[in-house]
Amino acid sequence: MIINKIANELAVNAAQVQAAVKLLDEGATVPFIARYRKEVTQGLDDTQLRNLEQRLTYLRELEDRRRVIVKSIDEQGKLTDTLREQINSADNKTALEDLYLPYKPRRRTKGQIAIEAGLEPLADMLFQNPDKDPETEAAAYVDAENGVADTKAALEGARYILIERFAEDAALLGRIRQYLQKNAHITSTVAPGKENEAVKYKDYFAHSEKLSKVPSHRALAMFRGRNEGMLHIQLNADPQQDEPGQASHCEQIIAEHYQIMQRNRPGDNFLAQVVQWAWKIKISLHMETELFSALREQAEEEAINVFARNLNDLLMAAPAGAKTTMGLDPGLRTGVKVAIVDATGKVVATNTIFPHAPQKQWDKSMRTLATLCKQYKVDLISIGNGTGSRETDKLIGEMLKANSELHAQKIMVSEAGASVYSASELASKELPDLDVSLRGAVSIARRLQDPLAELVKIEPKAIGVGQYQHDVSQSQLGKSLDRVIEDCVNAVGVDLNTASPALLSYVSGLNRTLAQNIVHFRDNQGAFADRKALMKVERLGPKAFEQAAGFLRIANGSNPLDASAVHPEAYPVVDTIARHSEVAVNDLIGNTALLKTLSPETFTNDEFGLPTVKDILNELDKPGRDPRPEFRTAAFKEGVETLADLKPGMILEGVVSNVANFGAFVDVGVHQDGLVHISALTNKFISDPRDVVKAGDIVKVKVLEVDVARKRISFTMRLDDTPAPAGNANKPKGGQKPKGKQAGSRSKGQSQNQAMGNAFADAFAKAKQK
């Protein structure tokens, strides 16, 4: 059942899903299956496999919960064939829990107490026979010994029995949920007395919008405001109603579900009150909790996806390559930390200079840096973008200008997470003889050489490419980001003889222990000469070797294929190709002219099909090719170093630091990223900012507005836009008005739902008066 369901959702064959599930259950990773088991899964790609893996986990959890529920109800002696069929048909966790609600063990309720007092027959009678007079019928159930002191107590008990029965009706809950999901609004108001303290939530002081339309960032902002005690959030089931006290449309749904109507019978007002109370004291609270929980879950999922996509873009950013690099960790009072690493990332020199206030050793610092650059033949200068970065960038500019014989290139890089790495256990193992304050400079240098290799050493949440990362499920966020890193690492491949334990631990089939064992073996036995030597590593067995070998590279090893992505299990295919072409394997690699003459079908067999052979030929053509783009840098404008330096109309070059659903944030070197709203990214309509930009892209932006007090910058990438006059922020004249708002904006829902009938409304009005 699970296999067929996933196959339908992914629009693939059940056999493909069955094969992928078998491989996953055997311990194969998604990168390995996607790259080296294409014949088995008939070509499922990594995206399909990730979706398959997630749905498989959810549906298996659903089946486990289904079994627990069936067992619990069966042990209560209440499992009917109809109920069993309903439970087996439930296709999501919400529907399953609705069915279980009446049977879920819980503390004694008012309804249960009333049943124990013998009032259930009265409740059934009044529900089934509205012609009966409630007061008269209740008199027969007065029993002081059982806690029923008078007719009022008897009717109250009967009322609670029916209320709880209504509130546990799965079919009714489904109807109300469907209505609310389509029509309800979420409303937010400022907590009394918090107007000044909650100024960052000003956009939500009087906010209302359709629940089904709330974007992730606004939902999380409101929930954060509520958690901090700054905002009150409520579910408005009837946003179309203008008069206070008017009955909810959900009450009409309840009445219609049970065919409760106002016909001026003795019991009509009693039942109308039951309907009203069932909604107000039970179902509305249950639905608000459930729908807000679902909204938060969806918002968290989207926020996690945004974080994951941005992290992927950052990790797959272009590496500057194996060049001697100077890393500068800027600081003002504490000085600028300097570290130089060689082409392999090894630290060869460190220093600390004090060019800025209060020491102001500008000329001395320039001389120190020039001497270091000349001594170590520095190719690149990597400047962290934290406090003092633009001042330090200016220092480097003057130093290079005064020493024309130096040809080093200066680049500003994100230093997010550098301090976290500096104080980590991994950093202390890698750089045990280096002061903590200098380790950050080493990280800044290395992340320019190879962003992927360096950033995997830092907890993903500390890299700073997501929003609301502290508000979402940390376990879900961790799993998602780990999957991203795993995919990136294996897409690029890893140099077995230089990779850190952190990088190796993300290779398919490896973990932290095996990664440490590989490094320990390398340190004691010397560099790996070939992939087969991996089998000598402690605890690295055949299964781990199968999963990892294809993603590990050995440059200048004994076997030239070890530097490629060709898996060792496929080396016999390459030997066959070489014999067929009458050349040595060495002469086959990179021989584009020869490889183009070969037909992949010639070399297929029972074990290796056409997809694998095609991959082998492509890899032989460009062995170990890096899928990352070519290295480029942004040039920040001289003299624009702080928010105060920005003026509307300026055109600047910057780096996309973060992409959210509502737009992209761009760093132009003023210590505060600015927002390009989704409507200002391009002249054509787009629904996803990533259709235009991604993290790490170099873009040109125009300044629309600068709010120094709130530290907000509004940019546009439509360079023909002109800034709006004061008081008309975010309305560029040169193109269409942005259709959305920045994070924290207000959006009013416009939907209307049908009005309640007058007779029904009158019935509830009478019940309320009574």
C-alpha positions in Angstrom: 0.0 0.0 0.0 2.8 2.4 0.9 4.7 1.6 -2.2 1.7 2.2 -4.5 0.9 5.5 -2.7 4.4 6.9 -3.1 4.5 5.8 -6.7 1.3 7.6 -7.5 2.5 10.8 -5.7 5.8 10.8 -7.6 4.2 9.7 -10.8 6.7 6.8 -11.2 6.3 3.0 -11.4 5.8 1.0 -8.2 8.8 -1.2 -9.2 11.0 1.9 -9.1 9.8 2.8 -5.6 10.1 -0.8 -4.4 13.7 -1.0 -5.6 14.6 2.4 -4.0 13.0 1.4 -0.7 14.9 -1.9 -0.7 18.2 0.0 -1.2 17.4 2.5 1.5 16.4 -0.2 3.9 19.8 -1.9 3.2 21.6 1.2 4.2 22.3 2.8 0.9 22.4 6.6 0.8 20.4 8.9 -1.6 23.6 10.2 -3.3 24.9 6.6 -3.9 21.5 5.4 -5.2 21.1 8.4 -7.5 24.7 8.1 -8.9 25.5 4.5 -9.0 22.2 2.5 -9.0 20.4 4.1 -11.9 19.6 0.7 -13.5 18.0 -0.6 -10.3 15.7 2.4 -9.8 15.2 3.0 -13.5 16.7 6.5 -13.3 15.2 8.1 -10.2 17.1 11.3 -9.5 18.3 12.7 -6.2 15.3 15.0 -5.8 12.8 12.2 -6.4 14.7 10.0 -4.0 14.7 12.6 -1.3 11.0 13.1 -1.6 10.5 9.3 -1.6 12.6 9.0 1.5 10.6 11.6 3.4 7.2 10.2 2.4 8.4 6.7 3.3 9.2 7.9 6.8 5.8 9.7 7.2 3.7 6.8 5.9 5.5 4.3 8.0 4.9 6.4 11.1 1.3 6.7 10.0 1.1 2.9 9.8 2.7 2.5 13.2 0.2 4.9 14.7 -2.7 3.1 13.0 -1.7 -0.2 14.6 -1.4 1.5 18.1 -4.9 3.0 17.7 -6.6 -0.2 16.5 -5.0 -2.1 19.4 -6.1 0.5 21.9 -9.8 0.6 20.7 -9.9 -3.2 20.4 -8.7 -3.6 24.0 -11.6 -1.3 25.1 -14.0 -3.7 23.3 -15.3 -0.9 21.1 -13.7 -1.8 17.7 -16.4 -2.3 15.1 -15.9 -3.4 11.5 -17.0 0.0 10.3 -14.6 1.8 12.6 -11.8 -0.5 11.6 -12.5 0.3 8.0 -12.5 4.0 8.7 -9.2 3.8 10.5 -7.6 1.8 7.7 -8.8 4.3 5.1 -7.4 7.4 7.0 -4.7 8.7 4.7 -3.2 11.3 7.1 -2.4 11.7 10.8 -5.1 14.4 11.4 -7.9 12.1 10.1 -6.5 9.2 12.1 -6.5 11.2 15.3 -10.0 12.5 14.7 -11.3 8.9 14.6 -9.3 8.1 17.8 -10.5 11.1 19.7 -13.6 9.5 21.3 -11.6 6.5 22.5 -8.4 8.3 23.6 -7.7 7.7 27.3 -8.0 11.0 29.2 -8.9 12.6 32.5 -12.5 12.6 33.6 -14.6 15.2 31.9 -17.9 16.9 32.8 -19.6 14.7 30.2 -18.1 11.5 31.6 -19.1 12.5 35.1 -22.7 13.1 33.8 -22.7 9.7 32.2 -21.6 8.1 35.5 -24.5 10.0 37.2 -26.9 8.2 34.8 -27.8 11.2 32.6 -26.9 9.7 29.2 -30.5 8.5 28.6 -31.8 12.1 29.3 -29.2 13.4 26.8 -30.3 10.9 24.1 -34.0 11.6 24.7 -33.6 15.4 24.4 -31.4 15.0 21.3 -33.8 12.6 19.5 -37.1 14.2 20.6 -37.1 18.0 20.5 -40.9 17.8 21.1 -40.2 16.8 24.7 -40.0 19.5 27.3 -36.4 19.5 28.8 -37.5 20.7 32.3 -40.2 18.1 32.6 -38.0 15.3 31.4 -35.0 16.3 33.6 -37.1 16.1 36.7 -37.1 12.3 36.6 -33.3 12.4 36.8 -32.8 14.4 39.9 -30.7 12.3 42.3 -28.8 14.1 45.0 -26.8 10.9 45.9 -25.4 10.9 42.4 -24.6 14.6 42.4 -27.7 15.7 40.5 -29.3 18.2 42.9 -32.0 19.6 40.6 -33.3 19.8 37.1 -30.8 22.5 36.3 -27.9 20.2 37.2 -29.6 17.3 35.2 -29.9 19.5 32.1 -26.4 20.8 32.4 -25.1 17.2 32.6 -27.1 16.2 29.5 -25.8 19.3 27.7 -22.1 18.4 28.4 -22.7 14.8 27.3 -24.0 16.1 23.9 -21.3 18.8 23.7 -18.5 16.2 24.1 -20.2 13.9 21.7 -20.4 16.6 19.0 -16.8 17.7 19.7 -15.6 14.1 19.1 -17.5 13.5 15.8 -14.8 12.9 13.2 -17.1 13.6 10.3 -18.3 16.9 11.8 -14.7 18.0 12.7 -13.8 17.3 9.1 -16.6 19.6 7.8 -15.7 22.4 10.1 -12.0 22.0 9.4 -12.6 22.2 5.7 -14.7 25.4 6.1 -12.1 27.1 8.4 -9.2 26.2 6.2 -10.9 27.9 3.3 -12.5 30.9 5.1 -11.0 31.7 8.5 -8.6 34.5 9.2 -5.7 34.8 11.7 -5.9 38.0 13.6 -3.1 39.6 15.6 -3.2 42.5 18.1 -0.6 44.1 20.3 -0.6 43.0 24.0 -1.9 45.8 26.2 0.9 48.0 27.5 3.5 46.5 25.1 3.2 49.1 22.3 6.7 50.5 22.9 8.4 47.3 23.8 6.9 45.5 20.8 7.9 48.1 18.2 9.6 45.5 16.0 6.1 43.8 15.6 4.4 47.1 14.7 3.1 45.6 11.5 1.1 43.1 13.5 -0.5 45.5 16.0 -3.8 45.3 14.2 -3.4 42.6 11.5 -5.8 40.2 9.9 -5.4 37.9 6.9 -6.8 34.7 5.5 -5.4 31.7 7.2 -4.9 29.8 3.9 -2.8 32.7 2.4 -0.4 33.5 5.3 3.2 33.2 4.0 5.7 31.4 6.1 7.7 34.5 7.3 4.6 36.3 8.5 3.2 33.3 10.3 6.5 32.7 12.1 6.8 36.4 13.0 3.4 36.4 14.6 4.1 33.2 16.5 7.4 34.6 17.8 5.6 37.8 18.9 3.0 35.7 20.8 5.7 33.6 22.4 7.5 36.7 23.6 4.2 38.1 25.1 4.1 41.0 22.6 1.1 39.9 20.5 -2.2 38.2 21.0 -3.3 35.8 18.1 -6.7 34.5 17.5 -8.6 32.5 14.9 -11.5 34.5 13.4 -13.9 31.9 12.0 -16.3 34.5 10.6 -14.3 37.5 9.2 -17.3 38.6 7.2 -19.4 39.4 10.3 -19.6 43.0 11.4 -22.0 42.7 14.4 -20.6 41.4 17.6 -22.5 38.5 19.1 -23.7 37.2 15.8 -23.8 33.4 15.6 -20.8 31.7 13.9 -21.3 30.0 10.6 -19.6 27.0 12.2 -22.6 26.7 14.6 -24.8 26.4 11.5 -22.6 23.6 10.2 -23.0 21.8 13.5 -26.8 22.3 13.4 -27.0 21.1 9.8 -24.9 18.1 10.6 -27.3 16.9 13.3 -30.4 18.3 11.6 -31.1 20.6 14.5 -33.7 23.2 13.4 -35.7 25.9 15.1 -39.4 24.9 14.8 -40.6 26.4 18.1 -40.6 23.0 19.8 -40.0 22.8 23.5 -36.5 21.3 23.1 -35.3 23.5 20.2 -33.7 26.2 22.4 -31.9 23.5 24.5 -30.4 22.0 21.4 -29.5 25.4 20.0 -27.6 26.1 23.2 -25.8 22.8 23.0 -24.7 23.7 19.4 -23.5 27.1 20.5 -21.6 25.8 23.5 -20.1 22.9 21.5 -18.6 25.4 19.2 -17.6 28.1 21.7 -16.2 26.0 24.5 -14.9 22.9 22.7 -14.7 22.8 19.0 -13.5 26.4 18.3 -10.6 26.0 20.8 -9.7 22.6 19.5 -9.7 23.9 15.9 -7.7 27.1 16.7 -5.1 24.9 18.4 -5.0 22.4 15.5 -5.1 24.9 12.7 -2.4 27.2 14.3 -0.3 24.1 14.9 -0.8 23.1 11.2 0.0 26.7 10.1 3.2 26.7 12.2 4.2 23.3 10.9 3.7 24.4 7.3 5.5 27.7 8.0 8.4 25.9 9.6 8.6 23.4 6.7 8.8 26.3 4.3 11.3 28.2 6.4 13.5 25.0 6.6 13.2 24.6 2.8 14.3 28.2 2.3 17.2 27.7 4.6 18.1 24.4 2.9 18.1 26.0 -0.6 20.2 28.9 0.6 22.6 26.6 2.3 22.9 24.6 -0.9 23.7 27.7 -2.9 26.3 28.8 -0.4 28.0 25.5 -0.2 28.1 25.1 -3.9 29.5 28.6 -4.4 32.5 28.9 -6.7 35.9 28.1 -5.0 38.8 30.5 -5.5 41.0 27.4 -5.7 44.4 26.3 -4.4 46.0 29.7 -4.0 48.0 31.2 -1.1 45.4 33.2 0.8 45.6 35.8 3.6 42.6 35.8 5.9 41.6 38.9 7.8 39.2 38.8 10.7 38.4 42.5 11.2 38.1 44.2 14.6 38.4 47.7 15.9 39.7 47.9 19.5 40.9 44.3 19.6 42.8 44.6 16.3 42.6 42.8 12.9 43.6 39.1 13.1 45.8 37.9 10.2 46.4 34.4 9.0 48.1 33.1 5.9 47.4 29.7 4.5 49.2 28.0 1.6 47.5 26.4 -1.4 46.7 23.3 0.6 45.1 25.3 3.5 48.0 24.8 5.9 48.6 27.8 8.2 52.1 29.3 7.5 51.9 32.7 9.3 49.7 34.6 11.8 49.7 38.2 13.2 47.6 40.8 14.7 47.6 44.4 13.5 45.9 47.6 15.1 45.2 50.0 12.2 42.0 51.4 13.7 41.0 53.4 16.8 42.2 53.6 19.5 45.7 52.5 18.5 45.5 53.9 14.9 48.7 52.2 13.7 47.6 52.6 10.1 51.1 52.9 8.4 52.6 50.2 10.6 49.8 47.9 9.7 50.2 48.5 6.0 53.9 47.7 6.2 53.2 44.5 8.1 50.7 43.3 5.6 52.9 44.2 2.6 55.8 42.3 4.1 53.6 39.2 4.7 52.2 39.4 1.1 55.7 39.6 -0.4 57.2 36.9 1.9 54.5 34.3 1.2 53.5 35.4 -2.3 49.9 35.9 -1.4 47.4 35.5 -4.3 44.2 36.3 -2.5 43.2 38.4 0.5 39.9 37.3 2.2 38.3 40.0 4.4 35.6 39.0 6.9 32.5 41.2 6.5 32.0 41.9 10.3 32.6 45.0 12.4 35.5 47.0 10.9 35.4 45.2 7.5 35.0 48.3 5.3 37.8 50.1 7.2 40.0 47.0 6.8 39.0 46.8 3.1 40.2 50.4 2.7 43.5 49.6 4.5 44.1 46.7 2.0 43.2 48.9 -0.9 45.8 51.5 0.1 48.4 48.8 0.8 48.0 47.3 -2.6 48.1 50.7 -4.3 51.3 51.6 -2.4 52.9 48.3 -3.4 52.2 48.0 -7.1 54.4 44.9 -7.4 51.8 43.0 -5.4 49.1 41.3 -7.5 46.9 40.0 -4.7 43.1 40.2 -5.2 41.0 41.4 -2.2 37.6 39.8 -1.7 35.0 40.4 1.1 33.5 37.2 2.4 30.9 36.3 4.9 32.4 35.5 8.3 29.1 34.0 9.6 30.0 31.1 11.9 33.8 31.8 12.0 33.6 32.6 15.7 31.6 29.4 16.3 34.2 27.4 14.5 37.1 29.1 16.4 35.8 27.9 19.8 34.8 24.4 18.6 36.4 21.1 19.5 37.2 20.5 15.8 39.1 23.8 15.6 41.1 23.0 18.7 42.1 19.6 17.1 42.9 21.2 13.7 44.7 24.2 15.1 45.9 23.2 18.6 48.8 25.6 18.8 46.8 28.6 17.5 45.0 31.1 19.7 41.2 31.1 19.5 41.2 34.7 18.2 43.3 33.7 15.2 41.4 30.6 14.2 38.6 32.8 12.8 41.1 34.4 10.4 42.2 30.9 9.2 38.5 29.9 8.6 37.9 33.2 6.6 40.9 32.4 4.4 40.0 28.8 3.8 36.4 29.5 3.0 37.5 31.6 0.1 39.7 28.8 -1.2 36.9 26.2 -0.9 33.6 27.2 0.7 32.3 23.7 0.9 35.3 22.1 2.6 35.4 24.9 5.3 31.7 25.5 5.9 31.0 21.8 6.7 33.0 22.4 9.9 30.4 24.8 11.2 27.0 24.0 12.6 24.7 24.9 9.6 22.4 27.0 11.8 25.4 29.3 12.6 26.1 30.1 8.9 23.2 32.6 8.8 21.4 31.9 5.5 18.0 31.3 6.9 15.3 33.2 8.7 13.5 32.2 12.0 15.9 29.2 12.3 15.6 29.4 16.0 11.8 29.3 15.8 11.5 26.1 13.9 11.8 22.4 14.9 15.5 22.0 15.6 15.5 18.3 14.9 13.7 18.8 11.5 16.0 21.7 10.6 19.1 19.6 11.5 18.0 16.6 9.4 17.2 18.9 6.4 20.5 20.7 6.5 22.5 17.5 7.0 20.8 16.2 3.8 21.8 19.3 2.0 25.4 19.0 3.1 25.5 15.3 2.2 24.2 16.0 -1.3 26.6 18.9 -1.9 29.7 17.0 -0.6 29.0 14.0 -2.7 28.1 16.0 -5.8 31.5 17.7 -5.7 33.6 14.8 -4.4 36.3 14.7 -1.7 40.1 14.5 -1.9 40.8 11.5 0.2 44.3 12.7 1.1 43.5 16.2 2.2 39.9 16.2 3.4 39.2 17.1 7.1 37.3 14.6 9.3 34.3 17.0 9.1 34.2 16.9 5.3 34.8 13.1 5.2 31.9 12.5 7.7 29.4 13.7 5.0 30.6 11.3 2.3 28.1 8.6 1.5 28.6 5.6 3.7 30.9 7.3 6.2 30.2 8.7 9.7 32.3 10.7 12.2 34.0 7.6 13.5 35.0 6.3 10.1 36.1 9.8 9.1 38.4 10.0 12.1 39.7 6.5 11.4 40.5 7.5 7.8 42.5 10.6 9.0 44.2 8.5 11.7 45.2 5.9 9.1 46.4 8.7 6.7 48.5 10.3 9.5 50.2 7.0 10.5 50.5 5.2 7.2 50.9 8.2 4.8 48.8 9.2 1.8 46.4 6.7 0.2 48.0 5.4 -3.0 44.7 3.9 -4.2 41.0 3.4 -3.2 41.6 -0.2 -2.3 43.7 0.9 0.6 40.5 2.2 2.3 39.7 -1.4 3.1 42.6 -1.4 5.6 41.0 1.4 7.6 39.7 0.2 11.0 35.9 -0.6 10.9 35.5 0.3 7.3 33.9 -2.7 5.8 32.7 -3.7 2.3 29.4 -2.0 2.6 30.9 1.4 3.7 33.5 1.0 0.9 30.8 0.4 -1.7 28.9 3.5 -0.6 31.9 5.8 -0.2 34.5 4.8 -2.8 33.0 6.6 -5.8 32.9 9.9 -4.0 36.5 9.8 -2.8 39.2 11.1 -5.1 43.0 10.3 -5.1 45.0 12.7 -7.2 48.2 11.3 -8.7 47.5 7.8 -7.3 48.6 4.5 -8.7 45.3 4.1 -10.6 44.2 7.1 -12.7 40.6 6.2 -12.3 40.8 6.8 -8.6 40.9 10.6 -9.4 37.5 10.3 -11.1 33.9 9.6 -10.1 34.0 6.2 -11.8 33.2 3.6 -9.1 35.8 0.9 -8.5 33.1 -1.7 -9.2 32.9 -0.3 -12.8 36.7 -0.4 -13.5 36.2 -3.6 -15.6 33.9 -1.6 -17.9 36.7 1.0 -18.4 39.2 -1.8 -19.1 36.8 -3.2 -21.7 36.5 0.3 -23.3 40.3 0.6 -23.4 40.8 -2.8 -25.0 38.1 -2.1 -27.5 39.8 1.3 -28.4 43.3 -0.3 -28.3 44.7 2.3 -26.0 45.8 2.3 -22.4 43.4 3.6 -19.7 45.7 6.6 -19.2 45.3 7.5 -22.9 41.6 7.1 -22.7 41.1 9.7 -20.0 40.4 13.1 -21.4 40.6 11.9 -25.0 37.4 13.7 -26.1 37.9 12.9 -29.8 38.2 9.2 -29.2 35.4 9.0 -26.6 32.9 10.7 -29.0 33.4 7.9 -31.5 32.3 5.2 -29.0 28.8 3.9 -28.7 27.7 3.3 -25.1 25.5 0.4 -26.1 28.6 -1.6 -27.1 29.8 -1.8 -23.5 26.6 -2.6 -21.6 26.2 -6.0 -19.9 23.9 -7.7 -17.3 25.5 -5.7 -14.5 26.0 -2.3 -16.0 23.3 -0.8 -18.2 23.2 2.2 -20.5 22.8 4.9 -17.9 26.0 3.8 -16.0 28.0 3.4 -19.2 27.0 6.9 -20.4 28.1 8.3 -17.0 31.4 6.4 -17.3 32.1 7.9 -20.7 31.2 11.4 -19.6 33.5 11.0 -16.5 36.4 9.7 -18.7 36.0 12.8 -20.9 36.3 15.2 -17.9 37.4 13.2 -14.9 36.7 14.7 -11.4 35.0 17.7 -12.9 33.7 20.3 -10.4 30.0 21.1 -10.8 30.5 24.5 -9.1 30.5 27.7 -11.1 33.5 29.8 -12.0 34.9 32.1 -9.3 33.7 35.8 -9.4 33.8 38.6 -6.9 31.7 41.7 -6.2 33.2 45.2 -6.0 31.8 47.3 -3.2 31.6 51.0 -3.9 34.4 53.1 -2.4 33.1 55.5 0.2 29.9 53.6 0.9 30.6 51.9 4.2 27.7 52.6 6.5 23.9 53.0 6.3 24.4 56.8 6.4 26.4 56.7 3.2 23.5 55.2 1.2 21.4 57.6 -0.8 18.2 56.8 -2.8 19.1 56.4 -6.4 22.6 55.0 -5.9 23.4 51.9 -8.0 25.7 49.5 -6.2 27.1 46.0 -6.8 26.5 43.5 -4.0 26.3 39.8 -3.1 23.0 38.0 -2.5 23.3 36.9 1.1 19.9 35.3 1.6 16.8 34.4 -0.4 13.4 34.3 1.2 9.9 33.7 -0.3 9.2 37.5 -0.3 12.5 38.6 -1.9 16.3 38.6 -1.7 18.7 40.2 0.8 21.8 41.8 -0.7 25.0 42.8 1.0 26.5 46.0 -0.4 29.2 46.4 2.3 27.4 48.6 4.9 27.0 46.0 7.6 23.3 45.7 7.0 21.7 43.7 4.2 19.0 45.4 2.2 15.9 43.8 0.8 14.9 43.5 -2.9 11.2 42.7 -2.7 10.1 39.9 -5.0 8.2 42.5 -7.1 11.4 44.5 -7.6 13.6 41.6 -8.7 12.5 41.7 -12.4 10.0 43.3 -14.7 8.1 40.1 -15.2 5.9 38.3 -12.7 7.6 35.6 -10.7 6.3 33.5 -7.8 9.7 32.4 -6.4 12.7 34.7 -6.0 15.0 31.8 -6.7 13.8 32.0 -10.4 15.9 35.1 -10.6 18.6 35.0 -7.9 20.3 32.6 -5.4 22.6 33.0 -2.4 26.1 34.0 -3.6 25.0 35.7 -6.8 26.6 39.0 -7.7 24.0 41.6 -8.6 23.5 45.3 -9.3 20.9 47.1 -7.2 19.5 50.6 -6.9 18.7 52.1 -3.5 15.0 53.0 -3.1 14.8 53.9 0.6 17.0 53.9 3.7 15.5 53.8 7.2 18.6 54.3 9.4 16.6 54.2 12.7 15.1 50.8 11.9 18.2 49.6 10.0 16.2 48.8 6.9 17.3 49.2 3.3 15.0 48.8 0.3 16.6 48.0 -3.0 15.4 47.2 -6.5 17.1 45.2 -9.3 15.0 47.0 -11.9 17.5 49.8 -12.5 15.0 52.0 -14.3 13.0 52.3 -11.2 13.2 55.7 -9.4 12.9 56.1 -5.7 9.5 57.3 -4.4 9.1 60.6 -2.6 9.3 60.7 1.2 6.3 59.1 2.7 5.7 56.8 -0.2 8.2 54.1 0.6 8.5 51.0 -1.6 6.5 52.4 -4.5 9.1 52.6 -7.3 8.0 54.9 -10.1 9.7 53.1 -12.9 7.7 49.9 -12.8 4.7 48.2 -11.2 4.0 48.8 -7.6 5.2 45.9 -5.5 2.3 43.5 -5.0 3.5 42.2 -1.7 5.0 43.6 1.5 8.2 43.2 3.3 8.4 40.8 6.2 6.0 41.9 8.8 3.7 43.7 6.5 -0.1 43.8 6.8 -2.5 42.1 4.5 -6.2 42.1 4.8 -8.2 39.2 3.6 -11.1 39.9 1.2 -13.0 36.6 1.2 -16.7 36.5 2.1 -18.7 33.4 3.2 -22.4 32.9 3.1 -24.6 34.6 5.6 -26.6 32.6 8.1 -30.4 32.2 7.7 -32.5 34.6 9.8 -34.5 31.9 11.5 -31.3 30.0 12.5 -29.7 33.2 13.8 -32.9 34.0 15.8 -32.8 30.6 17.4 -29.3 31.1 18.7 -30.1 34.6 19.8 -33.0 33.2 22.0 -30.7 30.5 23.4 -28.1 33.1 24.4 -30.8 35.3 26.1 -32.0 32.3 28.0 
